[in-house]
Amino acid sequence: MNLIISKVIGVIIALFALLTLFMSASVIFDLFGIRAKEGNYVLFVVLANFVCGVIYLVAAYGFFTQKRWTTLILVVAVVILIITFLGLLLHIKSGGIYEPKTVKAMLFRISMTTAFIALSWYYGKRKIIFNKKKS
């Protein structure tokens, strides 16, 4: 059961990662006209999301292979996102242009990453406990 749940979570994170990478790369490299559709995007937010997309792919691999470091790498992603969010708030406060949906998207991404951390920690801890009982 643990292995199935871990793989399902891995697929969800992988899909989230691929969507994140596609959208971020499309804005960064102006692919498919997405940059124009995004309006007043904030480049450092898009770059941070791109980096986190790569981290999510690595975390998806960690879920598939049930690695204990998965939680740590997701913590790195949420730290990047929180620092980026604080930077976005400073950008907004200083009068920088932005889209209001960016604030909502950042809060959503931080929440999702925090949920992934909780799942990783929970299933990683259970794996350690079950492995100790088998010994």
Secondary structure as UniProt FT lines:
FT   HELIX           2..28
FT   TURN            29..30
FT   TURN            32..33
FT   HELIX           34..38
FT   HELIX           43..65
FT   TURN            68..69
FT   HELIX           70..93
FT   TURN            94..95
FT   HELIX           100..134
//
